[in-house]
């Protein structure tokens, strides 16, 4: 399907992200069904759910890597489900994918600079690079090292740092704790909390429900492609099924 040309005028009074009755199919299999989701400015929301629930698909349709079949997606009032992925990125949405997807033969610094491909202001790029190095000092120590030689935790730091180099107003994170040792999980989630303090709106998909509940202000429970429940940590922790299935208590 050919993407439409749309005039891009962000409206700061609108939610940063809004999904309205979004459906997505793989053949006849329904991956997302009537998904409604809204993020206000500076929010940190999480999406949890079992494997195969559609969490990664949800992030891919937001960033334009997959087309929706029905519904509408808005970013600051701009309808983006009809835009190409590179135009969505230029609007200010950064997608940090599952399993990192780095350029492993390139250095840490080269990977980070690639994250700034939407920017032209060299001064701002330098500021962002310094910010990433402050957030992850280990990356500065290894800036000349090839990405493929880093540990799994360091690679996740690099993937997150690369996303921040685009200076996003919406950061979407897909399973940032996947496969990491506990100390790296803590470092990554400490950084996510620091990112929130800068005012960056964040949507986090996370398999580790306890981590998601400890980090996010609001949680959406996605099961079989549908948002079955949503609420604050305090609200959801009162739900018996959430306590049993996701929190093990």
ZADO-1210 file (C-alpha; in nm, 4 decimals, padded with zeros to 6 digits):
<atoms>
<atom x="00.0000" y="00.0000" z="00.0000" code="UNK" pos="1"/>
<atom x="00.1338" y="00.3441" z="-00.0947" code="UNK" pos="2"/>
<atom x="00.1766" y="00.5747" z="00.2026" code="UNK" pos="3"/>
<atom x="-00.0076" y="00.9082" z="00.1917" code="UNK" pos="4"/>
<atom x="00.1576" y="01.2495" z="00.2018" code="UNK" pos="5"/>
<atom x="00.0438" y="01.4265" z="00.5174" code="UNK" pos="6"/>
<atom x="00.1161" y="01.7748" z="00.6457" code="UNK" pos="7"/>
<atom x="00.3083" y="01.7401" z="00.9703" code="UNK" pos="8"/>
<atom x="00.2102" y="01.9953" z="01.2352" code="UNK" pos="9"/>
<atom x="00.2594" y="01.8635" z="01.5912" code="UNK" pos="10"/>
<atom x="00.0054" y="01.9907" z="01.8443" code="UNK" pos="11"/>
<atom x="00.1506" y="02.0211" z="02.1953" code="UNK" pos="12"/>
<atom x="-00.1978" y="02.0186" z="02.3473" code="UNK" pos="13"/>
<atom x="-00.2652" y="01.6653" z="02.2192" code="UNK" pos="14"/>
<atom x="-00.1489" y="01.3407" z="02.3834" code="UNK" pos="15"/>
<atom x="00.2023" y="01.2389" z="02.2785" code="UNK" pos="16"/>
<atom x="00.0676" y="00.9042" z="02.1570" code="UNK" pos="17"/>
<atom x="-00.2848" y="00.7818" z="02.0931" code="UNK" pos="18"/>
<atom x="-00.4007" y="00.4539" z="01.9405" code="UNK" pos="19"/>
<atom x="-00.7667" y="00.4273" z="01.8429" code="UNK" pos="20"/>
<atom x="-00.9205" y="00.0846" z="01.7760" code="UNK" pos="21"/>
<atom x="-00.6044" y="-00.0544" z="01.6164" code="UNK" pos="22"/>
<atom x="-00.6170" y="-00.3973" z="01.4504" code="UNK" pos="23"/>
<atom x="-00.3280" y="-00.5877" z="01.2952" code="UNK" pos="24"/>
<atom x="-00.3329" y="-00.9306" z="01.1285" code="UNK" pos="25"/>
<atom x="-00.0707" y="-01.1816" z="01.0196" code="UNK" pos="26"/>
<atom x="-00.2671" y="-01.3517" z="00.7455" code="UNK" pos="27"/>
<atom x="-00.5883" y="-01.4583" z="00.9196" code="UNK" pos="28"/>
<atom x="-00.4300" y="-01.4523" z="01.2658" code="UNK" pos="29"/>
<atom x="-00.5269" y="-01.1492" z="01.4700" code="UNK" pos="30"/>
<atom x="-00.2170" y="-00.9992" z="01.6399" code="UNK" pos="31"/>
<atom x="-00.3826" y="-00.6814" z="01.7710" code="UNK" pos="32"/>
<atom x="-00.7547" y="-00.6358" z="01.8300" code="UNK" pos="33"/>
<atom x="-00.9216" y="-00.2997" z="01.8964" code="UNK" pos="34"/>
<atom x="-00.6239" y="-00.1628" z="02.0893" code="UNK" pos="35"/>
<atom x="-00.6848" y="00.1760" z="02.2494" code="UNK" pos="36"/>
<atom x="-00.3924" y="00.3404" z="02.4264" code="UNK" pos="37"/>
<atom x="-00.3031" y="00.6964" z="02.5236" code="UNK" pos="38"/>
<atom x="00.0201" y="00.8508" z="02.6583" code="UNK" pos="39"/>
<atom x="00.0342" y="01.2037" z="02.7902" code="UNK" pos="40"/>
<atom x="00.3490" y="01.4178" z="02.8005" code="UNK" pos="41"/>
<atom x="00.6281" y="01.2928" z="03.0301" code="UNK" pos="42"/>
<atom x="00.4435" y="00.9668" z="03.1037" code="UNK" pos="43"/>
<atom x="00.6234" y="00.6368" z="03.1647" code="UNK" pos="44"/>
<atom x="00.3811" y="00.3550" z="03.0802" code="UNK" pos="45"/>
<atom x="00.4483" y="-00.0164" z="03.0543" code="UNK" pos="46"/>
<atom x="00.2842" y="-00.2923" z="02.8536" code="UNK" pos="47"/>
<atom x="00.3018" y="-00.6411" z="03.0029" code="UNK" pos="48"/>
<atom x="00.1636" y="-00.9741" z="02.8890" code="UNK" pos="49"/>
<atom x="00.2593" y="-01.3323" z="02.8066" code="UNK" pos="50"/>
<atom x="00.4765" y="-01.4334" z="02.5110" code="UNK" pos="51"/>
<atom x="00.2836" y="-01.4046" z="02.1860" code="UNK" pos="52"/>
<atom x="00.0403" y="-01.1472" z="02.3266" code="UNK" pos="53"/>
<atom x="00.1309" y="-00.8904" z="02.0580" code="UNK" pos="54"/>
<atom x="00.3598" y="-00.6644" z="02.2619" code="UNK" pos="55"/>
<atom x="00.6386" y="-00.6371" z="02.0027" code="UNK" pos="56"/>
<atom x="00.3827" y="-00.6015" z="01.7233" code="UNK" pos="57"/>
<atom x="00.2289" y="-00.3099" z="01.9120" code="UNK" pos="58"/>
<atom x="00.5608" y="-00.1231" z="01.9139" code="UNK" pos="59"/>
<atom x="00.6334" y="-00.2061" z="01.5502" code="UNK" pos="60"/>
<atom x="00.3053" y="-00.0574" z="01.4293" code="UNK" pos="61"/>
<atom x="00.3664" y="00.2589" z="01.6330" code="UNK" pos="62"/>
<atom x="00.7081" y="00.3114" z="01.4738" code="UNK" pos="63"/>
<atom x="00.5826" y="00.2275" z="01.1244" code="UNK" pos="64"/>
<atom x="00.7745" y="-00.0984" z="01.0811" code="UNK" pos="65"/>
<atom x="00.4422" y="-00.2732" z="01.0180" code="UNK" pos="66"/>
<atom x="00.1165" y="-00.1366" z="00.8784" code="UNK" pos="67"/>
<atom x="-00.2074" y="-00.1606" z="01.0728" code="UNK" pos="68"/>
<atom x="-00.5160" y="-00.3118" z="00.9111" code="UNK" pos="69"/>
<atom x="-00.7713" y="-00.0927" z="01.0865" code="UNK" pos="70"/>
<atom x="-00.7724" y="00.1962" z="01.3295" code="UNK" pos="71"/>
<atom x="-00.5688" y="00.5124" z="01.3715" code="UNK" pos="72"/>
<atom x="-00.2419" y="00.6086" z="01.5461" code="UNK" pos="73"/>
<atom x="-00.1614" y="00.9681" z="01.6403" code="UNK" pos="74"/>
<atom x="00.1577" y="01.1356" z="01.7611" code="UNK" pos="75"/>
<atom x="00.0967" y="01.4840" z="01.9048" code="UNK" pos="76"/>
<atom x="-00.2188" y="01.5070" z="01.6961" code="UNK" pos="77"/>
<atom x="-00.0513" y="01.3906" z="01.3731" code="UNK" pos="78"/>
<atom x="-00.1881" y="01.0721" z="01.2223" code="UNK" pos="79"/>
<atom x="00.1199" y="00.8540" z="01.1736" code="UNK" pos="80"/>
<atom x="-00.0121" y="00.5126" z="01.0705" code="UNK" pos="81"/>
<atom x="-00.0051" y="00.6362" z="00.7102" code="UNK" pos="82"/>
<atom x="00.3573" y="00.7528" z="00.7286" code="UNK" pos="83"/>
<atom x="00.6796" y="00.5694" z="00.6418" code="UNK" pos="84"/>
<atom x="00.8983" y="00.4609" z="00.9333" code="UNK" pos="85"/>
<atom x="01.1751" y="00.7135" z="00.8583" code="UNK" pos="86"/>
<atom x="00.9239" y="01.0008" z="00.8665" code="UNK" pos="87"/>
<atom x="00.7887" y="00.8772" z="01.1990" code="UNK" pos="88"/>
<atom x="01.1446" y="00.8711" z="01.3357" code="UNK" pos="89"/>
<atom x="01.2014" y="01.2289" z="01.2186" code="UNK" pos="90"/>
<atom x="00.8925" y="01.3411" z="01.4084" code="UNK" pos="91"/>
<atom x="01.0612" y="01.2348" z="01.7323" code="UNK" pos="92"/>
<atom x="00.9806" y="00.8674" z="01.7963" code="UNK" pos="93"/>
<atom x="01.2758" y="00.6397" z="01.8783" code="UNK" pos="94"/>
<atom x="01.2291" y="00.2611" z="01.8818" code="UNK" pos="95"/>
<atom x="01.4819" y="00.0582" z="02.0827" code="UNK" pos="96"/>
<atom x="01.4140" y="-00.2945" z="01.9516" code="UNK" pos="97"/>
<atom x="01.4166" y="-00.6321" z="02.1180" code="UNK" pos="98"/>
<atom x="01.7582" y="-00.8047" z="02.1007" code="UNK" pos="99"/>
<atom x="01.9271" y="-00.4697" z="02.0301" code="UNK" pos="100"/>
<atom x="01.9971" y="-00.5039" z="01.6539" code="UNK" pos="101"/>
<atom x="02.3268" y="-00.3166" z="01.6608" code="UNK" pos="102"/>
<atom x="02.5856" y="-00.2845" z="01.3837" code="UNK" pos="103"/>
<atom x="02.8269" y="-00.5300" z="01.5419" code="UNK" pos="104"/>
<atom x="03.1269" y="-00.4621" z="01.3155" code="UNK" pos="105"/>
<atom x="03.1105" y="-00.0907" z="01.3874" code="UNK" pos="106"/>
<atom x="03.2444" y="00.0812" z="01.6975" code="UNK" pos="107"/>
<atom x="03.0376" y="00.2006" z="01.9912" code="UNK" pos="108"/>
<atom x="03.0857" y="00.5613" z="01.8779" code="UNK" pos="109"/>
<atom x="02.9869" y="00.4827" z="01.5187" code="UNK" pos="110"/>
<atom x="02.6689" y="00.3111" z="01.6390" code="UNK" pos="111"/>
<atom x="02.5817" y="00.6099" z="01.8549" code="UNK" pos="112"/>
<atom x="02.6394" y="00.8568" z="01.5727" code="UNK" pos="113"/>
<atom x="02.4090" y="00.6529" z="01.3479" code="UNK" pos="114"/>
<atom x="02.1352" y="00.7114" z="01.6036" code="UNK" pos="115"/>
<atom x="02.1547" y="01.0842" z="01.5278" code="UNK" pos="116"/>
<atom x="02.0795" y="01.0411" z="01.1571" code="UNK" pos="117"/>
<atom x="01.7664" y="01.2601" z="01.1840" code="UNK" pos="118"/>
<atom x="01.9606" y="01.5552" z="01.3294" code="UNK" pos="119"/>
<atom x="02.1592" y="01.8287" z="01.1525" code="UNK" pos="120"/>
<atom x="02.2657" y="02.0400" z="01.4508" code="UNK" pos="121"/>
<atom x="02.6230" y="01.9333" z="01.5324" code="UNK" pos="122"/>
<atom x="02.6170" y="02.1118" z="01.8674" code="UNK" pos="123"/>
<atom x="02.3039" y="01.9218" z="01.9703" code="UNK" pos="124"/>
<atom x="02.4576" y="01.5922" z="01.8558" code="UNK" pos="125"/>
<atom x="02.7612" y="01.6600" z="02.0745" code="UNK" pos="126"/>
<atom x="02.5339" y="01.7440" z="02.3703" code="UNK" pos="127"/>
<atom x="02.3417" y="01.4206" z="02.3228" code="UNK" pos="128"/>
<atom x="02.6624" y="01.2192" z="02.2987" code="UNK" pos="129"/>
<atom x="02.7841" y="01.3656" z="02.6270" code="UNK" pos="130"/>
<atom x="02.4436" y="01.2903" z="02.7827" code="UNK" pos="131"/>
<atom x="02.4649" y="00.9258" z="02.6736" code="UNK" pos="132"/>
<atom x="02.8187" y="00.8985" z="02.8114" code="UNK" pos="133"/>
<atom x="02.7025" y="01.0447" z="03.1437" code="UNK" pos="134"/>
<atom x="02.4163" y="00.7957" z="03.1537" code="UNK" pos="135"/>
<atom x="02.6417" y="00.5045" z="03.0546" code="UNK" pos="136"/>
<atom x="03.0085" y="00.5804" z="03.1417" code="UNK" pos="137"/>
<atom x="03.0991" y="00.2305" z="03.0249" code="UNK" pos="138"/>
<atom x="03.0162" y="00.3300" z="02.6677" code="UNK" pos="139"/>
<atom x="03.2602" y="00.6199" z="02.6828" code="UNK" pos="140"/>
<atom x="03.5312" y="00.3822" z="02.8061" code="UNK" pos="141"/>
<atom x="03.4615" y="00.1523" z="02.5118" code="UNK" pos="142"/>
<atom x="03.3786" y="00.4067" z="02.2409" code="UNK" pos="143"/>
<atom x="03.6501" y="00.2718" z="02.0035" code="UNK" pos="144"/>
<atom x="03.5552" y="-00.0912" z="02.0686" code="UNK" pos="145"/>
<atom x="03.3489" y="-00.2897" z="01.8176" code="UNK" pos="146"/>
<atom x="02.9887" y="-00.3363" z="01.9321" code="UNK" pos="147"/>
<atom x="03.0065" y="-00.7113" z="01.8731" code="UNK" pos="148"/>
<atom x="03.2759" y="-00.7503" z="02.1398" code="UNK" pos="149"/>
<atom x="03.0635" y="-00.5935" z="02.4166" code="UNK" pos="150"/>
<atom x="02.8830" y="-00.7972" z="02.6809" code="UNK" pos="151"/>
<atom x="02.5055" y="-00.8380" z="02.6538" code="UNK" pos="152"/>
<atom x="02.4469" y="-00.5701" z="02.9162" code="UNK" pos="153"/>
<atom x="02.6824" y="-00.3272" z="02.7444" code="UNK" pos="154"/>
<atom x="02.5106" y="-00.3923" z="02.4118" code="UNK" pos="155"/>
<atom x="02.1753" y="-00.3063" z="02.5683" code="UNK" pos="156"/>
<atom x="02.3254" y="00.0167" z="02.7017" code="UNK" pos="157"/>
<atom x="02.4470" y="00.0923" z="02.3503" code="UNK" pos="158"/>
<atom x="02.1062" y="00.0172" z="02.1955" code="UNK" pos="159"/>
<atom x="01.9376" y="00.2493" z="02.4416" code="UNK" pos="160"/>
<atom x="02.2057" y="00.5142" z="02.3953" code="UNK" pos="161"/>
<atom x="02.1680" y="00.4963" z="02.0181" code="UNK" pos="162"/>
<atom x="01.7925" y="00.5575" z="02.0535" code="UNK" pos="163"/>
<atom x="01.8568" y="00.8611" z="02.2738" code="UNK" pos="164"/>
<atom x="02.0902" y="01.0080" z="02.0108" code="UNK" pos="165"/>
<atom x="01.7875" y="01.0943" z="01.7961" code="UNK" pos="166"/>
<atom x="01.6698" y="01.3324" z="02.0710" code="UNK" pos="167"/>
<atom x="01.3259" y="01.1681" z="02.0901" code="UNK" pos="168"/>
<atom x="01.0159" y="01.3084" z="02.2552" code="UNK" pos="169"/>
<atom x="00.8742" y="00.9525" z="02.2601" code="UNK" pos="170"/>
<atom x="01.0979" y="00.6565" z="02.3432" code="UNK" pos="171"/>
<atom x="00.9597" y="00.3058" z="02.2936" code="UNK" pos="172"/>
<atom x="01.1535" y="00.0195" z="02.4504" code="UNK" pos="173"/>
<atom x="01.1068" y="-00.3471" z="02.3632" code="UNK" pos="174"/>
<atom x="01.2155" y="-00.5902" z="02.6370" code="UNK" pos="175"/>
<atom x="01.5221" y="-00.3960" z="02.7588" code="UNK" pos="176"/>
<atom x="01.5928" y="-00.6497" z="03.0362" code="UNK" pos="177"/>
<atom x="01.5826" y="-00.9560" z="02.8086" code="UNK" pos="178"/>
<atom x="01.8694" y="-01.1958" z="02.8801" code="UNK" pos="179"/>
<atom x="02.0542" y="-00.9606" z="03.1146" code="UNK" pos="180"/>
<atom x="02.2262" y="-01.0402" z="03.4443" code="UNK" pos="181"/>
<atom x="02.0615" y="-00.8764" z="03.7482" code="UNK" pos="182"/>
<atom x="02.3253" y="-00.6016" z="03.7818" code="UNK" pos="183"/>
<atom x="02.2781" y="-00.4973" z="03.4196" code="UNK" pos="184"/>
<atom x="01.9002" y="-00.5071" z="03.4570" code="UNK" pos="185"/>
<atom x="01.9331" y="-00.2659" z="03.7471" code="UNK" pos="186"/>
<atom x="02.1651" y="-00.0362" z="03.5493" code="UNK" pos="187"/>
<atom x="01.9270" y="-00.0280" z="03.2514" code="UNK" pos="188"/>
<atom x="01.6210" y="00.0437" z="03.4633" code="UNK" pos="189"/>
<atom x="01.8045" y="00.3045" z="03.6672" code="UNK" pos="190"/>
<atom x="01.8800" y="00.4773" z="03.3372" code="UNK" pos="191"/>
<atom x="01.5150" y="00.4523" z="03.2266" code="UNK" pos="192"/>
<atom x="01.4144" y="00.6329" z="03.5443" code="UNK" pos="193"/>
<atom x="01.6777" y="00.9003" z="03.4775" code="UNK" pos="194"/>
<atom x="01.5501" y="00.9411" z="03.1203" code="UNK" pos="195"/>
<atom x="01.2003" y="00.9976" z="03.2547" code="UNK" pos="196"/>
<atom x="01.3325" y="01.2791" z="03.4724" code="UNK" pos="197"/>
<atom x="01.4409" y="01.4637" z="03.1569" code="UNK" pos="198"/>
<atom x="01.0770" y="01.4698" z="03.0408" code="UNK" pos="199"/>
<atom x="01.1018" y="01.2064" z="02.7667" code="UNK" pos="200"/>
<atom x="00.7711" y="01.0237" z="02.7300" code="UNK" pos="201"/>
<atom x="00.8371" y="00.6488" z="02.7402" code="UNK" pos="202"/>
<atom x="00.6423" y="00.3363" z="02.6462" code="UNK" pos="203"/>
<atom x="00.8058" y="00.0237" z="02.7847" code="UNK" pos="204"/>
<atom x="00.7289" y="-00.3349" z="02.6835" code="UNK" pos="205"/>
<atom x="00.8664" y="-00.5681" z="02.9476" code="UNK" pos="206"/>
<atom x="00.8382" y="-00.9421" z="03.0132" code="UNK" pos="207"/>
<atom x="00.9513" y="-00.9015" z="03.3741" code="UNK" pos="208"/>
<atom x="00.6255" y="-00.7777" z="03.5274" code="UNK" pos="209"/>
<atom x="00.7845" y="-00.6960" z="03.8633" code="UNK" pos="210"/>
<atom x="01.0344" y="-00.4635" z="03.6928" code="UNK" pos="211"/>
<atom x="00.7567" y="-00.3036" z="03.4904" code="UNK" pos="212"/>
<atom x="00.5450" y="-00.2417" z="03.7999" code="UNK" pos="213"/>
<atom x="00.8404" y="-00.0972" z="03.9901" code="UNK" pos="214"/>
<atom x="00.9273" y="00.1407" z="03.7042" code="UNK" pos="215"/>
<atom x="00.6093" y="00.2499" z="03.5279" code="UNK" pos="216"/>
<atom x="00.3438" y="00.4890" z="03.6505" code="UNK" pos="217"/>
<atom x="00.0703" y="00.3134" z="03.4555" code="UNK" pos="218"/>
<atom x="00.0505" y="-00.0425" z="03.3209" code="UNK" pos="219"/>
<atom x="-00.1459" y="-00.1889" z="03.0279" code="UNK" pos="220"/>
<atom x="-00.2038" y="-00.5664" z="03.0279" code="UNK" pos="221"/>
<atom x="-00.2028" y="-00.7066" z="02.6728" code="UNK" pos="222"/>
<atom x="-00.3321" y="-01.0613" z="02.6244" code="UNK" pos="223"/>
<atom x="-00.4064" y="-01.2255" z="02.2881" code="UNK" pos="224"/>
<atom x="-00.3811" y="-00.8909" z="02.1135" code="UNK" pos="225"/>
<atom x="-00.6275" y="-00.7099" z="02.3421" code="UNK" pos="226"/>
<atom x="-00.5754" y="-00.4668" z="02.6296" code="UNK" pos="227"/>
<atom x="-00.7567" y="-00.6670" z="02.8961" code="UNK" pos="228"/>
<atom x="-00.6777" y="-00.4437" z="03.1922" code="UNK" pos="229"/>
<atom x="-00.4969" y="-00.1222" z="03.2729" code="UNK" pos="230"/>
<atom x="-00.4286" y="00.0948" z="03.5731" code="UNK" pos="231"/>
<atom x="-00.1742" y="00.2277" z="03.8171" code="UNK" pos="232"/>
<atom x="00.0521" y="-00.0071" z="04.0102" code="UNK" pos="233"/>
<atom x="-00.1673" y="00.0295" z="04.3191" code="UNK" pos="234"/>
<atom x="-00.4855" y="-00.0440" z="04.1237" code="UNK" pos="235"/>
<atom x="-00.3539" y="-00.3516" z="03.9436" code="UNK" pos="236"/>
<atom x="-00.1857" y="-00.4978" z="04.2495" code="UNK" pos="237"/>
<atom x="-00.5319" y="-00.5279" z="04.4036" code="UNK" pos="238"/>
<atom x="-00.6469" y="-00.7527" z="04.1175" code="UNK" pos="239"/>
<atom x="-00.6219" y="-01.1235" z="04.2212" code="UNK" pos="240"/>
<atom x="-00.5384" y="-01.2451" z="03.8679" code="UNK" pos="241"/>
<atom x="-00.2612" y="-00.9891" z="03.8243" code="UNK" pos="242"/>
<atom x="-00.1151" y="-01.0861" z="04.1605" code="UNK" pos="243"/>
<atom x="-00.1221" y="-01.4572" z="04.0737" code="UNK" pos="244"/>
<atom x="-00.0291" y="-01.4592" z="03.7023" code="UNK" pos="245"/>
<atom x="00.2149" y="-01.1688" z="03.6762" code="UNK" pos="246"/>
<atom x="00.3465" y="-01.0946" z="04.0238" code="UNK" pos="247"/>
<atom x="00.3522" y="-01.4448" z="04.1715" code="UNK" pos="248"/>
<atom x="00.1978" y="-01.3339" z="04.5002" code="UNK" pos="249"/>
</atoms>
